[in-house]
Amino acid sequence: MTLAGAFKSSTLISWKSTGKLQQTLAKCIERTGVTLHSGKTATVRISPELAGEGRYFVCGSKLIPASIDFAQEGPLCTTLYKDGHSVRTVEHLLSALEATCVDNCRIEINNSDSEDQSVEVPIFDGSARKWVEAIEQVGLKVATDRGGNSYEKMAPFLNEPVHVWKNDSFVAAFPSPEVHVTCGINFSHVPAIGCQWLSSTTISSTFYANQIAPSRTFCIYEEVERMRNAGLIKGGSVENAIVCR
């Protein structure tokens, strides 16, 4: 079972009110940059949205909700797919939107090929930092519907432990009234990385902005040529990824 498949189970998740009101952006955000995998230049425009609409991508005439229900396994990135259209490398942007409490927004992506059914979010420096900075610049406001009504923000709560393994990686999650995160990585063959752990008992927006958002994409030097030959990093450079020998 994949991680997405595990959390799609209705018996594992209960939705409960957070006691907070849904929010959206106070103004539009627009950023342009090079994409990591296709190497194309793409412009992302994120607009405020009504309460209850959630976060979603606009690909041509198609709308793709930013939901695990539309997640598709892909090489070296997170991809959302619906009705023949897809949007790739959404992980940094969606991470920033969730951490900064942007509950509702419309995300439009345009690249150099207007007929392309697969679009990609720009990689920038390989982290979520620029998205957090852009959100902080415009600020947030309470989201309302067309009638001016606001809604409480709901959040998923885990009902029982769940764990998923793939090769030498795993994710384990346990029921808790608050979010506590411990993550680790072990690249013993790459001394510059080695074994590292990060643990936090409070995942606030400030902690995210300072400790998580600046974390950059990295790759192993010996794998660069293989990935280039496979067409996976056409837009890759030292500007958007840390290369470790």
N, C-alpha and C positions, 0 to 999 in steps of 0.2 A: 504494500500500500504506500502511496506517496503521501507527503505531508499534507498537500492540498486535499487528498482523498480522506485522510484521517479527520480533518477538521470540518469536512462537509457533513459528517454524520450528525443528524439532528439530536441524537441521544447524548452526544458529548457536550453540547453547547446549550446554555440558557441565556436569553437576552434579558438584561435588567437595566433599569434606569440608573444613570450616574448622578442624578440630582443636579445636572447642569443643562443649560440650554444649548441647542445646536448653534454652530457659528459658521460664518462664511467670510470671504475676503471683503475688506472695505473698498478695495479698488482692483482693477485688472492688473495682471502681471504679464509681461511679454519678454521672453528671452530667446536668443538665437545662438546656436552653436553647432559644432561638428558631432556627428553620431559615431560611437565607438565601432559598431559592427559593420554598418553599411558604408560609413565614410561620407555620407551625404550631409549637407547643411540643412538643419531643421529649425523652424521657429515654433515655439510653444507659447500659446496665449491661454492664461488661466483666468476665468471670469467668475464673479460672484454668482451664486445660484440660490434658488428658493429652498426653504426648509423642507426636508423630506426627500429631496431629489438626490442626495448623496454626491459622491465623486464619480465622474464618468468622462470618458474620452470621446471625442468626435473625430471619426475617420471618414472623410468624404460625407456621405449621407447616412453613415452608420454610427450608432451610439454603442459604446462598449463600457458597461459599468466596471468600475475599479473594484471588482469582487473576485474572491477566490473561486467562485463558480465558473469564471471564464479564464482561469489560469491554465496555461499550456506549457508543458516542459520544453525547454529550448536550450541550445548550447550557450553557456556563459552569460545568461541573462534571464530575467523574468518577462514572460510574454503573456499578454491578454489577447484572446481570440474569440471572434463571433461572426458568424455568417460570411466567412471568407475574408474578413478583414482582421488585421492584427496590429498591435502596438507593442514594440519591444523596449527592453531596458527601462522599465517603469519603476524599478526598485528604489532608486534614490529619491525620485520625486514623490512617490506615494509614501515613503518613509517620512519625508519632511512634512507632508500634509497631515499625516496622522499625528506626528509628534507635536506639531504646532496647533493642533485642534481645528483644522479646516475641515469641517464635516461635510460641507456641500460646495461643489465647484464644477465648472465646465472646463474641460481641458481640450483645446484644439491644437493639432499638430499639422504643420504644413512643411513639406520638404521640397527639394528641387525637382522632383518628379510628381506632378499633381495627380497622375493616373495610378500611382503606386497604391496597392491595397495593403501594403505593410509599411508602417511608419515607425520611427524610432525617436526616443527622447534623447536630446543631446547629452553628452557625458561630462562636459565642462572639465573640471580638474579630477574627475573620477570619484567625487564624493557628493554628499547631499548639502554641503555647506552653502553653495550659491543659492539653492532653493530656499533654505532657511533665511538667508539674508534678504532675499526678495520678498518673502512673506512678512518679515519683520518691518520692512520698509513701508509696505502699504497698510499693515495692520488688519485687525479682524473686527467684525460686528456680529451681533445676534442675527441669525437667519430667520426670516419670516416667510409664510406662504403668501399667496396672492391676496388673501384677506387680511394680512397683517398679523397673523397668529404665529406665535413661536412654539417650538416643540422641544421636549426633553431629549437629551442625547442618550441613546441606548448603547450598551456595550456587552460583548459576549463574555460569559463566565463559564469556566470549565467545570464540568460535573464530575469527572473522574480522570485519573492519570492517563496520559497517552504518550507513546514513544514511537519513533520511526527511525529505522536504520537504512543507510545506503552506503555500501562499501565500508570505509573506515570513518564515516561521519554519522552523527545521530543528533536527534532533537528529542528532548523529554520535557513534558509540561505537566504541572500538578495544580490542582485546585487551590486558589488563594484569593482572599478578598482584595489584595493589592498586587501590583506587578513587581516581581523581583526577577532580575535577570542575571544569569551567570553564563558566560560564554568563553570558549577556549579554542586555541588553534595550536597545532604542533607540526612544524616543518623542520624536523631535526636535520634534514639534509641541506637546509638553507640557514646558515648561522645568523644572518641578518634578521630572520624572523624567529626561528626557534620555537620554544613553547611559551605561549602567553595566555593570561587569563584576565578577564574583566568581570567584576561583580558589582552590582548596585542594588540597594534595597529601596531606592526611590528613583523612578524614571520621570523626572520633571522635564518641562520644556527647556529649562536652563541646562540641566545635565545633558540632555540630548544635544543641544546646540554646541556645548563645549567639548563633550567627550565622544559623541557618536557621529554627528553630522560631518566632522572633518575627516573621518576615516576614509582613506582613499583606496581605490581599486589597485591591486598589485598583481604581478605575474612573474613567473620564473624566467630568467633570461634564456635558458635552454629550450623553453617552450614557445618563444616568440615566433621563430621561423615556421614552426609547425602550424601555429594558429594563423599566420599570414597565408600560408599555402592553402589552408582550408577555407580561406575567405572569411574568417571570423572576426578579424580586427582591422578592417580596411581603414578605419579612422584612428587607430591606435598610435600614440606618440608619448614621448616623455612628459608632455603637457597634461595628459589625462590618466596616466597610470605610473605607478612606481614599479620599476623593473629590478628584481633582486637576482643576483648571481648566486 
